[in-house]
């Protein structure tokens, strides 16, 4: 299977540089496709905000890599339990660490989704 995952070339100033192109605000990457994400802060993190991840299903998403903002925090229990129930793993960390790890994991061919809250 050919992969065309965007690379995260930079982050900060309220957005991300993905494959050379600036994206303002948070981003959600599912099935190697980056899209705007309405989650502007950790408080906005809901199951509804992650609907595209659940829609993609286990065949496309091994686990969700979650960049939760400038400082690490554990996602709400409902999100953790829903991912577990869907057979998907969860890794969460501050957004800078998640942005760096994303490139490593996609280069390894891992089937991940990434929710990255802009910092």
C-alpha positions in Angstrom: 0.0 0.0 0.0 1.4 3.4 -1.0 1.5 6.0 1.6 1.2 9.8 1.1 1.2 11.0 4.6 1.9 14.7 5.1 5.1 15.5 6.9 5.1 18.0 9.8 7.8 20.4 8.9 7.2 22.9 11.7 4.7 24.0 14.4 4.0 27.1 16.6 2.5 30.5 16.1 -0.9 28.8 16.3 -0.5 26.3 13.4 1.5 23.8 11.5 3.7 23.5 8.4 2.5 20.3 6.7 4.6 19.2 3.7 5.7 22.7 3.2 2.3 24.4 3.4 1.1 26.5 6.4 -2.1 25.4 8.2 -3.5 27.8 10.8 -5.0 26.2 13.8 -5.2 22.6 15.0 -5.1 19.7 12.6 -6.5 16.2 12.5 -4.7 13.7 10.2 -6.6 10.6 9.4 -5.8 8.1 6.6 -2.9 10.3 5.6 -5.2 13.3 5.0 -4.8 16.5 7.0 -7.9 18.5 7.8 -8.7 21.5 9.9 -9.7 20.5 13.4 -12.1 22.6 15.6 -10.2 21.6 18.8 -8.5 24.9 19.8 -7.7 23.8 23.4 -7.6 20.8 25.6 -11.1 21.7 26.9 -12.5 21.3 23.4 -11.4 17.7 23.2 -14.6 15.6 22.8 -15.7 12.3 21.2 -17.5 14.3 18.5 -14.2 16.0 17.6 -12.7 12.6 17.0 -15.6 11.3 14.9 -13.3 11.0 11.7 -10.9 8.8 13.6 -13.7 6.4 14.6 -15.2 6.5 11.1 -11.9 5.5 9.6 -11.9 2.3 11.8 -9.3 -0.1 12.9 -8.2 -1.0 9.4 -6.8 2.5 8.9 -6.0 3.5 12.5 -3.8 1.5 14.8 -3.8 4.2 17.3 -4.4 7.9 17.9 -1.4 10.2 18.5 -2.8 13.1 20.4 -0.9 16.4 20.9 -2.8 18.0 23.7 -1.3 21.4 23.6 1.7 23.1 25.3 1.6 20.8 28.3 0.8 17.1 28.6 -2.6 16.1 30.1 -4.6 12.9 30.1 -7.5 12.9 27.7 -11.0 12.5 29.2 -12.0 9.0 30.3 -14.8 8.8 27.6 -12.3 9.3 24.9 -9.9 6.7 26.3 -12.7 4.1 26.7 -14.1 4.8 23.2 -10.7 4.2 21.6 -10.2 1.0 23.6 -13.7 -0.2 22.6 -12.9 0.5 18.9 -9.7 -1.5 19.2 -7.4 1.6 18.8 -4.6 2.6 21.0 -3.9 6.0 22.3 -0.6 7.9 22.8 -0.9 11.4 24.2 1.8 14.0 24.9 2.4 17.7 24.5 2.0 18.9 20.9 5.7 19.6 20.2 6.6 16.0 21.2 3.7 14.6 19.2 4.6 16.6 16.1 8.1 15.1 16.2 6.9 11.5 16.9 4.3 11.7 14.1 7.1 11.9 11.4 9.0 9.0 12.9 5.9 6.8 13.1 4.6 7.6 9.6 8.1 6.9 8.2 7.9 3.5 9.8 4.6 2.9 8.0 2.4 2.9 11.1 -1.3 3.4 10.5 -1.9 6.3 12.9 -4.3 9.2 13.2 -3.0 12.4 14.7 -4.9 15.1 16.5 -2.7 18.0 17.1 -3.8 21.0 19.1 -2.0 24.1 17.8 0.4 25.9 20.2 
